[in-house]
Amino acid sequence: MKKFILQRILLAFLTLFGITVIVFSLMHLAPGDPVSVIAGRETDPKIVAAIREEWGFNQPIYIQYFTWLGKAMTGDFGMSFVNRMNVVDLVASRLPYTIRLNLIASVIGLSIAFPVGILSAVRKYSIFDYISTFFALLSQSMPSFWLSLMMISIFSAKLGWFPSSGSETWKHYIMPAVILGTTWAAGLTRMIRSSMMEVLTEDYVRTARAKGLRESVVVYRHALRNAMVPIATSLAYWIAYLVTGSVIVEVIFALPGIGRLMISSLSNRDYFVVQAVILLTSSAVLIANLAVDVLYVVIDPRIRYD
């Protein structure tokens, strides 16, 4: 088990290294010059050349990359061109908004997915099962940006129940969290339903029922635990969705999270901020996948990483 975890951690670091190479290369090969952002209205060639030398943009791209990587490994991700702030401080100031949004969305998604998915499996091909499957497919088929605009139009513009932008109160998080949470719940519900339906036909479930155990004990103690391995895999995928899907929602609802920060930094060619945000989000996804791999052993003791 320890050997497996160490191998996965090493693989995660190699993956992060590959991500940094790709992101750094794409940012520097894209059209545009970040020096123009730093210089502003300054057009004096000598001053522009001095700025380029100060920030290291006169060096070959591979020198720039290893210089940035060496500093990043010590926690120094540079300065933002636009905000003139330390990148770590800038990202740290935006991170709580994204975490708050994703936590609320996760609670909403899990509160919907597990009860509905389990009940749909237990009552398969019932009216409840057909209705829940229909709404799950409907929710998955609607793009988050379109759903966001519809909710703003109805619940903000017409009814005035919730604010359409900002982050000052808990009401500002309701609509974006509902959009993320319900979209997440739709896919997770279908996964839970299919996994539970497969497990409920197993011999040990029929044996448990034949012993006279309560249906709740059969479903939650015997069936659900054995159905959790594919569900846990789906959870890791949807955690990645929350990290990436919140970008669109944050932009539409003007939440000052790291998703909105990354979009504005991309448009302003704020290299160091974009690289730090992508490295952070990639690390979150890799950690989630590692946690799921470890969770497999807890869920099913038959699984061993020897």
VOPAGU-2260 file (C-alpha; in pm, 1 decimal, decimal comma):
REM VOPAGU-2260
SITE   aa  ch    i         X         Y         Z
SITE  MET   A    0       0,0       0,0       0,0
SITE  LYS   A    1     277,5     244,4      93,5
SITE  LYS   A    2     466,3     155,7    -222,8
SITE  PHE   A    3     154,5     219,4    -430,8
SITE  ILE   A    4      93,5     559,9    -268,2
SITE  LEU   A    5     455,9     659,9    -323,5
SITE  GLN   A    6     430,0     554,7    -688,5
SITE  ARG   A    7     112,3     758,1    -732,7
SITE  ILE   A    8     268,0    1062,8    -566,1
SITE  LEU   A    9     569,1    1034,7    -797,1
SITE  LEU   A   10     336,5    1000,4   -1096,6
SITE  ALA   A   11     142,3    1307,7    -976,4
SITE  PHE   A   12     462,0    1513,1    -964,0
SITE  LEU   A   13     559,0    1397,4   -1313,6
SITE  THR   A   14     211,4    1488,4   -1436,6
SITE  LEU   A   15     236,1    1833,3   -1279,2
SITE  PHE   A   16     575,8    1879,1   -1440,7
SITE  GLY   A   17     425,3    1795,4   -1779,9
SITE  ILE   A   18     137,9    2037,1   -1718,3
SITE  THR   A   19     376,7    2319,9   -1632,6
SITE  VAL   A   20     576,1    2258,5   -1951,4
SITE  ILE   A   21     263,2    2262,1   -2170,0
SITE  VAL   A   22     104,0    2566,0   -2003,8
SITE  PHE   A   23     427,9    2765,5   -1998,8
SITE  SER   A   24     495,0    2688,1   -2364,7
SITE  LEU   A   25     141,3    2773,2   -2480,4
SITE  MET   A   26     136,1    3101,0   -2286,6
SITE  HIS   A   27     466,9    3213,5   -2437,5
SITE  LEU   A   28     393,0    3093,0   -2790,9
SITE  ALA   A   29      52,6    3263,9   -2804,8
SITE  PRO   A   30      36,9    3598,6   -2989,2
SITE  GLY   A   31      85,4    3913,7   -2784,7
SITE  ASP   A   32     355,0    4052,2   -2558,1
SITE  PRO   A   33     317,6    4078,3   -2178,3
SITE  VAL   A   34     574,3    4358,0   -2177,3
SITE  SER   A   35     312,5    4584,1   -2336,0
SITE  VAL   A   36      87,8    4514,5   -2036,5
SITE  ILE   A   37     366,9    4599,3   -1791,6
SITE  ALA   A   38     483,6    4907,2   -1982,1
SITE  GLY   A   39     133,8    5047,3   -2024,5
SITE  ARG   A   40     148,1    5363,7   -2236,6
SITE  GLU   A   41     526,1    5377,7   -2223,0
SITE  THR   A   42     671,1    5355,0   -2575,4
SITE  ASP   A   43    1035,5    5452,2   -2523,0
SITE  PRO   A   44    1236,3    5158,1   -2668,7
SITE  LYS   A   45    1503,3    5186,7   -2398,2
SITE  ILE   A   46    1248,9    5170,6   -2116,8
SITE  VAL   A   47    1064,5    4882,4   -2284,4
SITE  ALA   A   48    1396,0    4696,9   -2327,2
SITE  ALA   A   49    1479,5    4760,4   -1960,6
SITE  ILE   A   50    1140,0    4620,4   -1856,2
SITE  ARG   A   51    1194,9    4313,8   -2073,5
SITE  GLU   A   52    1534,2    4254,9   -1913,0
SITE  GLU   A   53    1402,6    4317,3   -1559,7
SITE  TRP   A   54    1129,5    4054,9   -1598,5
SITE  GLY   A   55    1358,0    3813,1   -1781,9
SITE  PHE   A   56    1164,3    3813,6   -2110,9
SITE  ASN   A   57    1485,2    3870,2   -2305,4
SITE  GLN   A   58    1601,9    3519,3   -2209,0
SITE  PRO   A   59    1534,1    3206,0   -2418,8
SITE  ILE   A   60    1204,8    3039,9   -2331,7
SITE  TYR   A   61    1367,8    2735,4   -2169,1
SITE  ILE   A   62    1574,5    2962,2   -1941,0
SITE  GLN   A   63    1257,2    3150,7   -1848,0
SITE  TYR   A   64    1081,2    2820,9   -1774,7
SITE  PHE   A   65    1346,5    2674,8   -1545,5
SITE  THR   A   66    1388,8    3009,5   -1369,7
SITE  TRP   A   67    1014,0    3022,3   -1302,5
SITE  LEU   A   68     999,9    2653,1   -1203,8
SITE  GLY   A   69    1289,1    2690,6    -959,6
SITE  LYS   A   70    1119,1    2984,9    -789,3
SITE  ALA   A   71     778,3    2810,4    -793,1
SITE  MET   A   72     924,9    2510,4    -608,0
SITE  THR   A   73    1014,6    2749,1    -324,8
SITE  GLY   A   74     667,0    2904,6    -323,6
SITE  ASP   A   75     756,6    3211,3    -528,3
SITE  PHE   A   76     526,6    3236,6    -830,6
SITE  GLY   A   77     631,2    3588,7    -922,2
SITE  MET   A   78     435,5    3914,1    -944,6
SITE  SER   A   79     113,0    3986,8   -1128,0
SITE  PHE   A   80     168,3    4220,0   -1423,1
SITE  VAL   A   81    -176,7    4375,2   -1388,5
SITE  ASN   A   82    -243,0    4386,8   -1014,2
SITE  ARG   A   83     120,5    4446,9    -912,3
SITE  MET   A   84      68,9    4193,1    -632,3
SITE  ASN   A   85     252,8    3880,5    -529,7
SITE  VAL   A   86      82,7    3595,3    -718,7
SITE  VAL   A   87      52,4    3377,2    -405,9
SITE  ASP   A   88    -118,0    3659,4    -214,7
SITE  LEU   A   89    -346,2    3735,1    -509,5
SITE  VAL   A   90    -456,4    3372,3    -553,2
SITE  ALA   A   91    -496,1    3330,9    -175,2
SITE  SER   A   92    -728,0    3632,9    -166,5
SITE  ARG   A   93    -952,0    3480,0    -435,6
SITE  LEU   A   94    -940,8    3115,2    -325,7
SITE  PRO   A   95   -1193,4    3140,7     -36,0
SITE  TYR   A   96   -1470,7    3246,3    -277,8
SITE  THR   A   97   -1413,2    2942,7    -499,7
SITE  ILE   A   98   -1388,2    2706,2    -202,0
SITE  ARG   A   99   -1710,2    2846,1     -54,0
SITE  LEU   A  100   -1892,9    2805,9    -385,1
SITE  ASN   A  101   -1768,9    2449,8    -439,3
SITE  LEU   A  102   -1849,6    2340,8     -83,3
SITE  ILE   A  103   -2208,7    2463,9    -112,3
SITE  ALA   A  104   -2240,4    2303,7    -456,0
SITE  SER   A  105   -2100,3    1975,0    -319,9
SITE  VAL   A  106   -2353,0    1967,6     -35,7
SITE  ILE   A  107   -2635,9    2032,2    -282,0
SITE  GLY   A  108   -2509,8    1772,2    -527,2
SITE  LEU   A  109   -2455,0    1495,0    -271,2
SITE  SER   A  110   -2786,8    1569,9     -97,3
SITE  ILE   A  111   -2965,3    1511,2    -426,8
SITE  ALA   A  112   -2757,3    1237,3    -590,0
SITE  PHE   A  113   -2739,9     972,1    -317,7
SITE  PRO   A  114   -3107,1     966,1    -204,4
SITE  VAL   A  115   -3243,2     991,7    -559,2
SITE  GLY   A  116   -2992,0     746,0    -708,6
SITE  ILE   A  117   -3046,8     483,1    -437,4
SITE  LEU   A  118   -3425,8     517,9    -446,4
SITE  SER   A  119   -3426,4     494,6    -826,9
SITE  ALA   A  120   -3230,2     168,3    -807,5
SITE  VAL   A  121   -3450,6      20,0    -536,3
SITE  ARG   A  122   -3765,8     121,4    -725,7
SITE  LYS   A  123   -3631,5      62,3   -1075,3
SITE  TYR   A  124   -3867,7     120,7   -1367,2
SITE  SER   A  125   -4117,2     293,5   -1138,3
SITE  ILE   A  126   -4268,6     636,6   -1201,7
SITE  PHE   A  127   -4011,2     788,2    -963,3
SITE  ASP   A  128   -3728,9     618,0   -1152,8
SITE  TYR   A  129   -3849,0     746,1   -1490,5
SITE  ILE   A  130   -3898,3    1101,5   -1361,2
SITE  SER   A  131   -3559,9    1115,4   -1187,8
SITE  THR   A  132   -3382,0     974,3   -1495,7
SITE  PHE   A  133   -3557,4    1227,8   -1718,2
SITE  PHE   A  134   -3452,0    1522,8   -1500,2
SITE  ALA   A  135   -3097,4    1386,8   -1469,8
SITE  LEU   A  136   -3065,6    1370,5   -1848,4
SITE  LEU   A  137   -3226,6    1712,8   -1883,4
SITE  SER   A  138   -2987,4    1867,9   -1631,7
SITE  GLN   A  139   -2683,1    1714,7   -1800,8
SITE  SER   A  140   -2792,9    1833,0   -2144,4
SITE  MET   A  141   -2829,1    2200,0   -2044,1
SITE  PRO   A  142   -2504,8    2403,1   -2066,7
SITE  SER   A  143   -2415,3    2576,3   -1741,2
SITE  PHE   A  144   -2382,7    2917,4   -1907,7
SITE  TRP   A  145   -2733,8    2892,5   -2055,4
SITE  LEU   A  146   -2879,0    2773,2   -1725,1
SITE  SER   A  147   -2701,7    3058,3   -1545,5
SITE  LEU   A  148   -2852,5    3317,0   -1779,0
SITE  MET   A  149   -3201,0    3164,6   -1741,2
SITE  MET   A  150   -3177,6    3168,5   -1360,7
SITE  ILE   A  151   -3058,8    3530,3   -1361,7
SITE  SER   A  152   -3347,4    3623,2   -1591,6
SITE  ILE   A  153   -3610,3    3449,7   -1376,5
SITE  PHE   A  154   -3492,9    3463,5   -1014,9
SITE  SER   A  155   -3301,7    3790,3   -1027,4
SITE  ALA   A  156   -3447,8    4013,0   -1300,5
SITE  LYS   A  157   -3816,1    3909,0   -1277,3
SITE  LEU   A  158   -3869,1    3780,8    -922,8
SITE  GLY   A  159   -3586,8    3967,0    -749,5
SITE  TRP   A  160   -3521,5    3680,2    -507,6
SITE  PHE   A  161   -3145,8    3661,9    -548,8
SITE  PRO   A  162   -2874,2    3908,2    -660,4
SITE  SER   A  163   -2730,6    3842,0   -1004,8
SITE  SER   A  164   -2368,4    3922,7    -917,5
SITE  GLY   A  165   -2132,2    3980,0    -629,7
SITE  SER   A  166   -2026,7    3784,8    -321,2
SITE  GLU   A  167   -2123,7    3995,1     -21,5
SITE  THR   A  168   -2392,8    3769,9     132,6
SITE  TRP   A  169   -2493,8    3404,6     127,9
SITE  LYS   A  170   -2767,5    3488,0    -123,9
SITE  HIS   A  171   -2502,3    3561,9    -385,6
SITE  TYR   A  172   -2393,4    3195,9    -376,2
SITE  ILE   A  173   -2737,0    3032,5    -406,3
SITE  MET   A  174   -2785,6    3042,4    -782,8
SITE  PRO   A  175   -2427,4    2957,1    -887,9
SITE  ALA   A  176   -2408,2    2677,6    -628,4
SITE  VAL   A  177   -2742,8    2533,1    -739,3
SITE  ILE   A  178   -2626,2    2530,0   -1102,0
SITE  LEU   A  179   -2298,5    2354,3   -1019,4
SITE  GLY   A  180   -2457,5    2120,4    -764,5
SITE  THR   A  181   -2752,0    2005,9    -978,5
SITE  THR   A  182   -2533,9    1949,8   -1284,6
SITE  TRP   A  183   -2296,5    1743,9   -1070,3
SITE  ALA   A  184   -2588,7    1559,2    -910,3
SITE  ALA   A  185   -2731,4    1462,4   -1250,2
SITE  GLY   A  186   -2430,5    1257,0   -1356,3
SITE  LEU   A  187   -2366,2    1119,8   -1010,0
SITE  THR   A  188   -2730,7    1011,3    -971,5
SITE  ARG   A  189   -2713,0     803,0   -1288,0
SITE  MET   A  190   -2386,4     643,7   -1173,2
SITE  ILE   A  191   -2529,5     556,9    -829,7
SITE  ARG   A  192   -2846,2     416,2    -987,4
SITE  SER   A  193   -2663,9     189,6   -1233,5
SITE  SER   A  194   -2410,5      72,1    -974,1
SITE  MET   A  195   -2679,3      -2,0    -714,5
SITE  MET   A  196   -2899,0    -183,6    -966,3
SITE  GLU   A  197   -2610,8    -414,3   -1052,3
SITE  VAL   A  198   -2528,2    -487,8    -687,5
SITE  LEU   A  199   -2892,7    -545,1    -585,1
SITE  THR   A  200   -2909,0    -848,6    -815,2
SITE  GLU   A  201   -2613,1   -1021,8    -646,1
SITE  ASP   A  202   -2657,6   -1346,2    -450,6
SITE  TYR   A  203   -2543,8   -1199,0    -117,0
SITE  VAL   A  204   -2818,2    -935,3    -135,6
SITE  ARG   A  205   -3082,1   -1203,9    -195,1
SITE  THR   A  206   -2935,1   -1401,2      94,2
SITE  ALA   A  207   -2951,9   -1098,8     323,5
SITE  ARG   A  208   -3317,4   -1050,0     233,7
SITE  ALA   A  209   -3388,0   -1420,4     283,3
SITE  LYS   A  210   -3249,9   -1390,5     637,7
SITE  GLY   A  211   -3522,2   -1138,8     712,5
SITE  LEU   A  212   -3301,8    -831,4     742,7
SITE  ARG   A  213   -3472,8    -495,0     711,6
SITE  GLU   A  214   -3465,0    -348,5     362,0
SITE  SER   A  215   -3276,3     -42,7     486,3
SITE  VAL   A  216   -3001,4    -268,5     628,1
SITE  VAL   A  217   -2981,7    -463,5     302,5
SITE  VAL   A  218   -2962,7    -149,5      90,5
SITE  TYR   A  219   -2728,7      67,6     296,8
SITE  ARG   A  220   -2506,9    -183,9     476,4
SITE  HIS   A  221   -2472,7    -457,9     215,7
SITE  ALA   A  222   -2551,9    -309,2    -124,8
SITE  LEU   A  223   -2432,4      50,5    -102,2
SITE  ARG   A  224   -2084,7     -28,7      28,3
SITE  ASN   A  225   -2022,3    -278,3    -250,8
SITE  ALA   A  226   -2154,5     -29,3    -506,3
SITE  MET   A  227   -1923,5     248,4    -387,0
SITE  VAL   A  228   -1613,1     156,3    -590,9
SITE  PRO   A  229   -1746,6     282,0    -927,6
SITE  ILE   A  230   -1927,8     563,9    -744,7
SITE  ALA   A  231   -1600,0     676,1    -587,0
SITE  THR   A  232   -1442,8     687,5    -934,0
SITE  SER   A  233   -1729,5     905,6   -1048,8
SITE  LEU   A  234   -1680,8    1131,2    -745,5
SITE  ALA   A  235   -1321,2    1200,4    -849,2
SITE  TYR   A  236   -1437,9    1292,3   -1199,2
SITE  TRP   A  237   -1704,1    1527,0   -1069,4
SITE  ILE   A  238   -1461,9    1692,8    -827,3
SITE  ALA   A  239   -1257,9    1779,6   -1135,3
SITE  TYR   A  240   -1577,7    1914,0   -1290,9
SITE  LEU   A  241   -1638,5    2140,3    -990,8
SITE  VAL   A  242   -1288,3    2281,7   -1021,0
SITE  THR   A  243   -1322,1    2353,8   -1394,4
SITE  GLY   A  244   -1697,5    2418,5   -1415,7
SITE  SER   A  245   -1687,1    2692,4   -1156,0
SITE  VAL   A  246   -1485,6    2907,5   -1400,4
SITE  ILE   A  247   -1786,9    2977,6   -1625,0
SITE  VAL   A  248   -2021,9    3024,7   -1331,3
SITE  GLU   A  249   -1785,9    3264,3   -1152,8
SITE  VAL   A  250   -1753,6    3478,7   -1464,5
SITE  ILE   A  251   -2130,0    3496,2   -1527,1
SITE  PHE   A  252   -2217,7    3572,6   -1163,9
SITE  ALA   A  253   -1913,3    3799,8   -1112,7
SITE  LEU   A  254   -1782,7    3597,8    -818,9
SITE  PRO   A  255   -1422,6    3703,4    -745,8
SITE  GLY   A  256   -1287,4    3347,6    -731,7
SITE  ILE   A  257    -984,0    3191,2    -894,6
SITE  GLY   A  258   -1185,4    3093,4   -1203,9
SITE  ARG   A  259   -1270,2    3452,3   -1282,8
SITE  LEU   A  260    -915,2    3552,3   -1194,8
SITE  MET   A  261    -776,5    3305,2   -1447,7
SITE  ILE   A  262   -1003,7    3429,4   -1727,7
SITE  SER   A  263    -911,8    3793,3   -1667,3
SITE  SER   A  264    -543,1    3698,3   -1642,1
SITE  LEU   A  265    -561,0    3510,8   -1972,6
SITE  SER   A  266    -710,8    3812,0   -2148,4
SITE  ASN   A  267    -441,9    4038,6   -1996,3
SITE  ARG   A  268    -160,7    3789,2   -2064,8
SITE  ASP   A  269     -76,0    3783,0   -1695,9
SITE  TYR   A  270     148,6    3476,8   -1732,6
SITE  PHE   A  271     245,5    3411,0   -1374,5
SITE  VAL   A  272    -111,9    3423,6   -1241,1
SITE  VAL   A  273    -244,1    3182,7   -1507,2
SITE  GLN   A  274      38,7    2937,3   -1443,5
SITE  ALA   A  275     -16,3    2946,9   -1066,4
SITE  VAL   A  276    -393,6    2894,6   -1095,7
SITE  ILE   A  277    -359,3    2603,3   -1339,8
SITE  LEU   A  278     -94,6    2443,9   -1117,5
SITE  LEU   A  279    -326,1    2481,2    -816,3
SITE  THR   A  280    -632,6    2336,4    -987,7
SITE  SER   A  281    -432,3    2051,9   -1141,4
SITE  SER   A  282    -292,2    1965,5    -798,5
SITE  ALA   A  283    -645,1    1958,1    -654,9
SITE  VAL   A  284    -760,1    1712,3    -923,2
SITE  LEU   A  285    -453,6    1488,1    -877,7
SITE  ILE   A  286    -499,2    1485,5    -498,4
SITE  ALA   A  287    -866,5    1393,3    -543,6
SITE  ASN   A  288    -773,7    1099,5    -767,2
SITE  LEU   A  289    -507,9     981,2    -520,4
SITE  ALA   A  290    -760,3    1003,8    -235,2
SITE  VAL   A  291   -1008,6     794,1    -433,2
SITE  ASP   A  292    -745,4     526,7    -500,4
SITE  VAL   A  293    -676,8     503,6    -126,4
SITE  LEU   A  294   -1049,9     505,6     -54,6
SITE  TYR   A  295   -1095,2     191,9    -267,0
SITE  VAL   A  296    -917,0     -14,6      -1,6
SITE  VAL   A  297   -1137,3     129,1     274,0
SITE  ILE   A  298   -1454,5      62,3      76,0
SITE  ASP   A  299   -1361,0    -287,4     -39,9
SITE  PRO   A  300   -1100,4    -473,9     173,8
SITE  ARG   A  301   -1060,0    -725,9    -110,6
SITE  ILE   A  302    -869,6    -462,2    -308,1
SITE  ARG   A  303    -497,9    -468,9    -239,5
SITE  TYR   A  304    -212,4    -266,0    -389,4
SITE  ASP   A  305      76,6    -510,3    -359,6
